[in-house]
Amino acid sequence: MNTEIKNAVNAAGNMAQYDARVKRILGEKHILAHILAKTVDEFKGMDPNDIVTYIEGEPKIGIVPLEPGLTNIEKTDESGQRVKGLNSENMEANEGLIRFDIIFYVRLKNGLSQIIVNVEAQKDEPVSYKILNRAIFYVSRLISSQKERDFVNTNYDDIKQVFSIWVCMNMSNNSLSHFHLKKDEMLEPYDWKGNTDLLNIVMIGVTNELPEHDEKYELHRLIGALLSDRLRENEKLDIIEKEYKIPLSNDFRKEVDTMCNLSQGIVDRVTAEVTAEVTAEVTAKNLIDFIINMYKNKFSLEQISLATKKSVDEVKKIIEEQEAVLV
């Protein structure tokens, strides 16, 4: 393995650890409660501390496969009956599968109904595919995987409402969009029976600049503070604890501390080890290979730009040209 690729792989190991920490922090129930308070009508206007009690069990983080046939796992209960649940087993046998970042059930205020919520974390908006298309695929799987787990046979009225919520960092502006089914009458109207609110996609765009703490950007400030690579650990924890009144466990503090250290370590490693070698030794062809390798290992365009001393636009163009060649 040449030095450039070795450096990228080593740094990508740090990136994988960093991504895992991000998911665990976003998967903390008090953080999820703040997300639900701004994205799910049932909980809008509620105190997030009260919403926490409606989140059932522990959110499953990075362990439920997305692929058809693997999202559910069949088990036998104490009475000998076969039951199905979200698949969180046999991880080693399923390495390499696409997995939901975070997935969990939420009990509604009536105490009877449930919804299924999926939260996905993205470091930026992908350039190799349209992110909304991926979100549509995810929300469709959240519906179809319920068969024989949440409803059986043709009991389609038992389908649970689902939300796929996407948090995209490094965006040009703070945004919040809700995509859902809409009925358009093309002839005389007819009252078709069914629930048009079953599928919900929520896209949350977060910039690098931390907004002021007001009701409009309350969620964006919380997420921005949590995932910022510009704030120190004590600054993050101060915002979370004092502004949002979120109780901080020792485990949560350790996650934030580790994430901050990994984030800085990734930048330092890329800057110190990779840039020098790229500048001095890498040929034009090797540079393209190096950029594609970093991109495949989940580096952002900004990080690749920093490592190669190419502009973000140049990096994006190289990636797009290489993808066109491979098609």
N, C-alpha and C positions, 0 to 999 in steps of 0.2 A: 504493500500500500504506500503510495507516494506521500510526501509530507503534507501537501496541501489537503488531500482527502482525509488523511489521518487527523489533522487538526479540526476539519469540519465535523468528522464523526465524533471526536471527543467532545467538541462544543455542543454537538447535537444531543449527546448524552445528558449534558447539563440542561439543555432546552427541554428534553423529555421530562426530566425531574421538575423543572419549573412549571411546565404545563400541568403536571399531576398536582402540584401544590395549588395552582390557580383553581383547578376543579374542586379540590377539597375545601378551599376557602369559600368559593361560591356555593358549595354544597352544605355549608353550615346553616342550620335551620333559621337562625335569626336573619341571615343575609337573604335566604330564600323567601322569608316572610316579607321583607321589604320589596323584593321583586314582585311577589304576588299582589301586594297592596297597590301597585301601580299598573298591573297588567291584567288582572282577573277581576271582572265586574263584581263578582260575589264579595270580594274583600276590599274594594276601593273605599277609602274613608276610614277603614279600621286601623287601630293601633297595631303595628307589626308584632309587638310582643304578644298580643292576643291571637294573632294569626298562627304563631308558632304551634299552638296546641292543636291546630287542625291538620298539621303535617303528620302523616301516619308513619310510624316506624322510622328507620334510618334511610335517608336517600341513598340509592345505589349509584356509586360513582365509578364510571369507566369499566363496569363489569357486565353490563347487559348487552349482548350482541344485537346488532341491527338486522342481520340477515334473516330472511324468511325461514321459519322452522327452528330457529335457534333462540328467538327472543323469549320463548316460554320454556320452562323446565317442568317435567312431570314428576310428581312425588306421591308418596302414599302417606295418608294421615294415620292417626292413632287407631281409627276404626277400620282401617284397611281400605278405605276409599281412595281412589286416585284423584289427586288435585293438581292444578297447574298454577305456577307462580312465575314472576319475572326471573329469568335465568341468571343466577349469580354463581354458578358452579362450573367445574371443569375448565377453569381458565387456561391451564397449560395446554389442553387439547385444542383450544380455540384461539391460540395466539395468532395475531395478524388479522383477526376479524375487525370490521368496523363496529365500534361500540357507542352507545349513547353516552355523552359526557356525564349527565346527571339525570336520574329519572326517579319519580316518587309519586305516591298517591296522596291526595288531599281530601279530607272530609269536608263537605259543605256545611253551612250553618244550620241546615235542617236536621243534621245528625244522621241522615239516611243515605244521601247521595255522595258519590266520590267523583273526582276528576283525576286525570293522569297528567302530570306535568313533566316535561323534558326541558332542561336548560343546557344550551350549548355555548361554549366559550370560543371565540375566534380572535386571534391577535390582530387581524385586519380583514378587509373584504378580499376574498380570493380573486385572483386574476385568471385562473385556469378554468373556472366554471362560474355560472351565475348562482350566487348563494341562495336566492329564493327558490330555485329549482331543487336544491338539496334539502331545504327546509320543507318543501312540499312532500318530498320522498319520506322524510322522517315522520312528519305528522300523519302520513298515510299508513306507515308501519305502526304507529301508535294505535291507530284504529284497527287495522287488520289483525294485529297480534292479540287482540282481545278475545277472538273467537276461541272457544273451549277453555278460556281462562276467566274472562269476565262475563261472557254470555255463551250459551250453547245452542246448537242446532240453528233454528231460524228465529231465535228470540232477539231480533235486532233492536227492539225497544230498550234492551238492557245495555246497549253500547254506551260507554262512558265518554263524557266530553273530554277532549284532549287539548293541551296547549304545548306547542314547541316554541320555546323562548330563546332567541339567539342574541348573545352579547358580543358585539363587534367593537374592538378597540381600534385606536389610531385612525378614527374617521375624521372627515373634514368638518362635520358639525354634529351636535348632539341631536339625536332623533329618536322617535318612538312611533312605530307603525304597527297596526293590527290588520292582518289579512284573514278574511273569513268568507263563508259562503253568502251569496246574495241572490235573491230571486228577482228576475226581470220578467214581467208579463209581456208576452209577444202577441197574444190574442186576448179573449175575454178571460179575466182572472178566475182562478180556481184555487180553493183552499186545500192544497195537498198536505196530507198528514205527515208529520215527521219533525225532526229537530235540525234546524239549519245552523245551530251553534255548536255542532259537534267538533268541527275542525277549526283550530285557531293557531295562527302563526303570529308571533310577536317579534319584531326586529328592533333591537336597541343599539343605536350607534353612539359611541362614546369617544370624545376627542381626548387629546393629550392635555389640554388645558382644563384645570379643575374649575367648574362653574361655582358661582356663589351658592350658598345654602338657602334656597327658597323652594317653595312647593313645586314649581314647574320642573326644576332640575334636581330635585331631591335625590332621586334614584341614581341619576348620572353622577352626582358628586360622590355618593357612596361607592359606586362601582369604580369610578375614576380614582378615588383615594386608595381603595383596596389594591388595584392592579397597576397603579402608577409606578414607573421606574425612576421617577424624579423625586419622590418623597422618601424620607428616611422612615425606618420602622416606627420610631416614637411619634412621628408626625401622623402616620397612618392610624396608629392606635389611638392617638389623641382625638382625631376626627371621629373615628368609629365609636369610641366610648362616650365622649362628651357631647357631640352633636347628635348622635343617633341613639344614645342610651342603650347600646348593645352590650350585654354582659360578656366580658372577655375571659374565657377559660385559659388555663396555662397551655393547653394543647393548641388553642387558636393562636395565642401569642407566638408559640414556637413555629407554627405554619407560616405566619406572616414574616417572622425573622428569617426563616430558611428561604422563603420566596425572595425576599429582598437580597439576601446574600447570593442566591443563584442568579438572579437578574443581573446584579453587578458583575458577578463572576463571568457570565456569558459575554457581556460587553467587553470586559477586560481581556478575556482570552482571545476573542475575535480580533480585537484591536492590536494587542501586543504580539501574538504569535502568527496570525494569519496574514495581516496586512503587509508586514515586512517581507514575507516570502512571496506573496503575490506580486508586490512591486518589483522585487529583485529578480525573480526566477521564472515566473509563469509566462508561457507563451500565449499568443492570442487564442489558440485552440484549447490549451489547458485552462485558460481563464474562463472560457465558455463552459467547459466541463465542470470547473470549480463552482461557477455560479449555479448551474443546474443541480449539482450535488447539494449545495447549501439549500436551494429552494425545495428539493425533495425532502430534506431533513428539517423542514418546517421553519427555516429562518425567514424573518420578514424582509420585505424589499429594502427597508431602511438599514437593517443589519448587513445585508449583502452589499449594499451601497457603501457602507462604512468599511467593510472588509476589503473591498476591491477598488475603492476610490473611483467608482463609476457612479454617475447620477442615478437616481431612482428610475427616471425615464429610460436611461440606457439599459439598466438591469431588466426592467419590464419588457423592453423591446427584444432583448436577447432571449428571455424566457418564452415570449410569444412566438418568436421565429423558430426556436427549437421544438416547441410543441407542434407547430405547423408541419415541420419536417417529419415528425414521428407519426402524424395522423395517417 
